[in-house]
Structure formats: structure tokens, C-alpha cells
Amino acid sequence: MRNLVPSWIRVPVVFFIIFGAVEFFIDSGEKPAFIEYPAVLLFLLLVLLILIAIEAIIGALENVMLHKLDEEAKARFLAEKEKTFEFTWLKETYNKLLGQKPIEEEGEIILDHNYDGIKELDNNLPPWWLYAFYASIVFAAVYLVRYHIFEGPTQIDELQTELAQAKIEIEEYKKTAVDLVDENTVVVLTNPDDLKTGQSIFETNCVACHMADGGGGIGPNLTDKHWILGGGIKNVFRTISEGGRSGKGMIPWKAQLKPSQIAKVASYVLTFEGTTPANPKAPEGDIWVDENAPAEDIPTEAMEIKTDSVINVVN
């Protein structure tokens, strides 16, 4: 067999078989075993050096043997070796794996009975089939030891590990995927660049109804503390995205603007509160109070309204 397979094929094949066995039996998590454990890397390097040394020694012995052969024997040996690179061994191996007898030798395996002149050969099972059967037995034994005796990770364990890693990756992705923001996750943006972008969007799409200074026209005044559909970043984001009151009010902008753009313009709209527009429109809606805001930040008139509501409920 050695004369049929050149060394530059033998060494890598044997090495990677050993490498695969090491990776299979050593649980090193997500990293390869030779990276996680330096001792494994040293072992693999030692195996590779041993394989190369063996090939070198055998090659040297062949050279010594060649010197002892006569010219005719040496020529035959070299001719056989040259066939290696023609891969004629593949055909020979194929025939051996089939295990068939030549036609001229089939008389040795013909059975005595026949059916209307049709005779049957007593062929053995093909070697390739037997080798595959034996390999399945070896695989079953290795599997039994690996997963039932040493309790290796099952497919359920691997699935749970992958799901946990996927959740981590999703959360990391959400941190940078700005267009995944919605009314539940939006926060007030304070970065000057974000507010400048929000201002540009507002001046392009909103001034016709709200005026450039937010004082209101067709649309409500954005500078006071009164809100028709609720104040705060979440309510303003939802109102811009989904539109105003049915039948009247602002159109939904979610088809024209990305979620990140809505978040920026909503943050810019909130900067109008407390400013003094040139021609402010009369307040509309109710004073909005953030339930999570500290008491000192709640306007006095809003606190009075809230107190009156509590008293009415009690009475």
C-alpha cells in the first residue's frame, strides 16, 4: 500500500485523522482544542514531526536498498514507483473492494441448483460493504463511550448554547441597529447631530402645520405643556409614526420616515417646550404629566388637576 500512495498524501491524511480524533474527544467549547489548550497543539506538532521523520527514515532505507539492487531490479522498482503518480492503484483498489472473481474463475463458485438453466453464483459480500459495516460498529462504540459514558454534549445542549449565544448577538445588534427603535424602546436623543437631523426633517415636513418655531397653525402649539395625544418621547414618537386623531390631525409618517428619523424629529419637537413662539396658538388638549417624573418637576397646575382627580375618585 505504501508504494501505491505517495508520502505527500499519506502524511496529511494520517495527520488530519489524528487531528479530527483529538477535536472530537476533547471538549474545548467554541474554540478548537489546539487553541484552547496549548498542550494539544504541542502534541499535534509532535505527531506531525514523527510522521515526517518516519517518512524520511523509510525513504532513506529505500535509497540504501536501491544501491544493493542490480540494474534490472532497480529499473523494475522505479517503474512500479512511477505508477504511483498515475494513480493506477485506484483501479486496483476498486476491483479489490468489489471482491468479484474473474469470469474464467466463476465455475468455482457456481451453486448446484438452477432455475430453467439459470445458475446462481455463491459470491461473498463485497469487501466495501463489510468495511462499511465494521466501521458502523466502531462508530457506534465510539458514540456510546463519548455520549453515554463520558456524557458528551447532546444536540439539545448544543441547541441551548447556540440559542443563548444568538440572544447575546441579537442584543448587541440592537445596540447599533438604530432603525429597530419603536415607541417602547425610543429614548430622548440629546446628541447635537441627531437634533440637527430632527430639525431638518421638521423644517421639511412639519412647519406648514406647526410653524418653524413650533407655535402652531393648522396643527397644535408645541411649546406649551398641553398635549392632545400625550407628551413625552414615547407618545410623540407614536403620534408621528401612527398619525393624529382619526379623521382630523396629522397623517402617519411611518411610510415616509424611518424609525431612527422619527426618533430624531420627536426629540427635536420636545426641545420646543418652554420656548416663546412669535404667534403662539391657544393650548389644546391636557397638561401631560410623566408618571415617572420627580414631584418637583411636575407643573403646579398639573399637580392641582391630579389632586382634584384623586379627591373626586375618593368622594
C-alpha positions in Angstrom: 0.0 0.0 0.0 2.9 2.4 0.7 4.1 2.1 -2.9 0.6 2.9 -4.1 0.1 6.2 -2.1 2.8 8.8 -2.2 4.1 10.3 1.1 2.7 13.8 0.3 -0.7 12.2 0.5 -0.1 9.8 3.4 1.3 12.3 5.9 -1.5 14.8 5.7 -4.2 12.1 5.7 -2.9 10.4 8.8 -2.3 13.7 10.5 -5.8 15.0 9.9 -7.3 11.7 11.0 -5.4 12.2 14.3 -6.3 15.9 14.4 -10.0 15.1 13.9 -10.0 12.4 16.7 -8.4 14.9 19.1 -11.0 17.6 18.3 -13.8 15.1 18.6 -12.8 13.7 22.0 -11.7 17.0 23.7 -14.5 19.3 24.7 -13.0 22.8 24.2 -16.2 24.8 23.8 -16.4 27.1 20.8 -12.6 27.3 20.2 -10.7 24.5 18.6 -8.9 22.3 21.2 -5.4 23.2 19.9 -6.2 26.9 20.6 -7.9 26.4 23.9 -5.2 24.0 25.2 -1.5 24.7 24.2 -0.6 21.1 25.3 -2.9 19.8 22.5 -1.1 22.0 19.9 2.3 20.7 21.1 1.0 17.1 20.9 -0.2 17.6 17.3 3.1 19.2 16.3 5.0 16.3 17.8 2.8 13.8 15.9 3.5 15.7 12.6 7.2 15.7 13.3 7.1 11.9 14.0 5.2 11.2 10.7 7.7 13.3 8.7 10.6 11.5 10.5 9.1 8.1 9.7 8.7 9.0 6.0 12.3 10.3 5.9 13.7 7.2 7.5 11.7 4.9 5.1 12.9 7.0 2.2 16.5 6.6 3.4 16.1 2.9 3.7 14.7 2.7 0.2 17.7 4.5 -1.1 20.0 2.1 0.7 18.1 -0.8 -0.8 18.3 0.6 -4.3 22.1 0.7 -4.1 22.1 -3.0 -3.3 19.9 -4.0 -6.3 21.2 -4.8 -9.8 20.2 -2.5 -12.7 17.3 -4.7 -13.8 15.7 -4.9 -10.4 16.3 -1.2 -9.8 14.6 -0.4 -13.1 11.6 -2.6 -12.2 11.3 -0.9 -8.7 11.4 2.6 -10.2 8.9 1.7 -12.9 6.5 0.5 -10.2 7.0 3.6 -8.2 6.3 5.8 -11.2 2.9 4.1 -11.5 2.1 5.7 -8.2 1.7 9.1 -9.8 -0.6 7.7 -12.5 -3.0 6.6 -9.7 -3.4 3.1 -11.2 -3.8 1.9 -7.7 -7.4 3.4 -7.7 -8.5 0.8 -10.3 -6.8 -2.0 -8.4 -8.4 -0.8 -5.1 -11.8 -0.6 -6.8 -11.6 -4.1 -8.0 -10.5 -5.4 -4.6 -13.4 -3.6 -2.9 -15.8 -5.3 -5.3 -14.4 -8.7 -4.4 -15.6 -10.2 -7.7 -14.0 -13.2 -9.2 -12.9 -13.1 -12.9 -15.3 -14.7 -15.3 -12.9 -17.5 -16.0 -13.0 -18.5 -12.3 -16.7 -18.3 -11.8 -17.0 -22.0 -12.2 -15.6 -22.4 -8.7 -18.5 -20.6 -7.0 -21.5 -21.9 -9.1 -24.1 -23.5 -6.9 -25.5 -26.9 -7.8 -29.2 -25.9 -8.4 -30.5 -23.9 -11.3 -33.8 -22.5 -12.5 -34.6 -23.1 -16.1 -31.0 -23.1 -16.9 -30.2 -20.0 -14.8 -27.5 -20.7 -12.4 -26.5 -18.8 -9.2 -23.1 -17.7 -8.0 -22.2 -18.1 -4.4 -20.5 -14.7 -4.1 -19.2 -13.4 -0.8 -20.4 -10.0 0.4 -18.3 -7.2 -1.3 -15.4 -6.0 0.9 -16.6 -2.4 0.7 -19.9 -3.4 2.3 -18.2 -5.4 5.0 -15.8 -2.5 5.7 -18.7 -0.1 6.0 -20.5 -2.4 8.4 -17.4 -2.8 10.6 -16.9 1.0 10.5 -20.5 1.5 11.7 -19.8 -0.9 14.6 -16.7 1.1 15.5 -18.7 4.4 15.2 -21.4 3.0 17.5 -18.9 2.1 20.1 -17.2 5.5 20.0 -20.6 7.2 20.1 -21.6 5.1 23.1 -18.4 6.0 25.0 -18.5 9.6 24.1 -22.1 10.5 24.8 -23.4 7.8 27.2 -20.3 7.0 29.4 -18.5 10.4 29.4 -21.7 12.3 28.9 -20.7 14.5 26.0 -22.8 17.4 24.9 -26.1 16.3 23.2 -27.9 18.1 20.4 -30.2 19.7 22.9 -27.2 21.1 24.8 -25.7 22.4 21.6 -29.0 24.0 20.7 -29.4 25.7 24.0 -25.8 27.0 23.8 -26.5 28.3 20.3 -29.8 30.0 21.4 -28.1 31.7 24.3 -25.3 32.9 22.0 -27.9 34.1 19.5 -29.7 36.1 22.2 -26.4 37.8 23.1 -25.7 38.6 19.4 -29.2 40.0 18.9 -28.9 42.3 21.9 -25.5 43.5 20.6 -27.0 44.1 17.2 -29.9 46.1 18.6 -27.5 48.5 20.2 -26.2 49.6 16.8 -29.3 48.9 14.7 -31.0 52.3 15.1 -33.9 51.5 12.8 -35.1 48.8 15.2 -36.3 51.5 17.6 -40.1 51.7 18.3 -42.4 53.6 20.7 -41.5 51.2 23.5 -37.7 51.5 23.2 -37.3 55.0 22.0 -35.4 57.5 24.3 -34.8 61.2 24.1 -31.8 61.9 21.9 -29.6 64.8 23.0 -26.7 64.4 20.5 -26.4 67.7 18.6 -26.1 65.9 15.3 -29.3 63.9 16.0 -31.2 67.1 16.9 -29.9 68.8 13.8 -31.2 66.0 11.7 -34.5 66.2 13.5 -34.7 69.9 12.9 -34.1 69.4 9.2 -36.9 66.8 9.0 -39.2 69.1 10.9 -38.5 72.1 8.7 -39.1 70.0 5.6 -42.3 68.3 6.6 -43.8 69.9 9.7 -43.6 73.7 9.5 -46.7 74.0 7.3 -48.8 73.0 10.2 -46.7 73.7 13.3 -44.7 76.8 12.2 -40.9 76.9 12.3 -40.8 78.0 15.9 -43.4 75.4 17.0 -46.1 78.0 17.8 -48.8 76.1 15.9 -51.1 76.9 13.0 -53.2 74.2 11.5 -51.5 71.9 14.0 -51.3 72.5 17.7 -48.8 74.6 19.6 -45.7 72.5 20.5 -44.2 75.0 23.0 -46.7 74.7 25.9 -47.3 71.8 28.3 -50.6 70.7 26.8 -50.8 67.6 24.6 -53.7 66.2 22.7 -52.4 62.6 22.4 -49.9 62.7 25.3 -46.4 64.2 25.7 -43.1 62.6 26.3 -40.8 60.9 23.8 -42.8 57.7 23.6 -46.2 59.4 22.9 -44.7 61.9 20.5 -42.9 59.1 18.6 -46.2 57.1 18.4 -48.2 60.2 17.2 -45.6 61.0 14.5 -45.5 57.4 13.4 -49.2 56.5 13.5 -50.7 59.9 12.9 -53.1 62.1 14.9 -56.8 61.7 15.7 -58.9 59.7 13.2 -60.5 61.9 10.6 -58.5 65.0 11.6 -55.0 65.8 12.5 -51.6 64.7 11.3 -51.1 61.8 8.8 -49.0 58.8 9.7 -45.3 59.4 8.8 -44.1 55.8 9.2 -44.3 55.2 5.5 -42.1 58.2 4.7 -39.7 58.3 7.6 -37.5 55.5 9.1 -37.9 54.8 12.9 -34.5 56.4 13.5 -35.7 59.6 11.7 -38.9 59.6 13.7 -36.9 59.3 16.9 -34.8 62.3 15.9 -37.6 64.6 14.9 -39.6 63.6 18.1 -36.6 64.5 20.2 -36.4 67.8 18.4 -40.1 68.5 18.9 -39.6 68.2 22.7 -37.0 71.0 22.6 -39.8 73.5 21.8 -41.4 73.1 25.2 -40.9 76.3 27.3 -39.8 78.4 24.3 -41.7 81.6 23.2 -43.0 81.5 19.6 -43.9 84.7 17.7 -47.7 83.9 17.4 -48.5 81.0 19.8 -51.7 79.2 19.3 -54.0 78.6 22.2 -53.3 75.5 24.3 -55.1 72.3 23.2 -55.5 69.1 25.0 -54.5 68.4 28.6 -51.4 69.1 30.6 -49.3 66.0 30.3 -47.6 64.6 33.4 -44.8 62.0 33.3 -45.8 59.5 35.9 -42.1 58.6 36.4 -41.0 62.3 36.9 -40.0 63.5 40.3 -42.7 65.6 42.1 -40.7 68.8 41.9 -40.7 68.5 38.1 -44.5 68.3 37.9 -46.1 71.7 37.0 -48.2 73.2 39.8 -51.4 73.3 37.6 -50.9 69.7 36.7 -50.4 68.7 40.3 -53.7 70.5 41.2 -55.5 68.7 38.4 -54.1 65.4 39.6 -55.1 66.1 43.2 -58.6 67.1 42.2 -58.9 63.9 40.3 -57.9 61.8 43.3 -60.3 63.7 45.5 -63.2 63.1 43.1 -62.4 59.4 43.0 -62.3 59.2 46.8 -65.6 61.0 47.1 
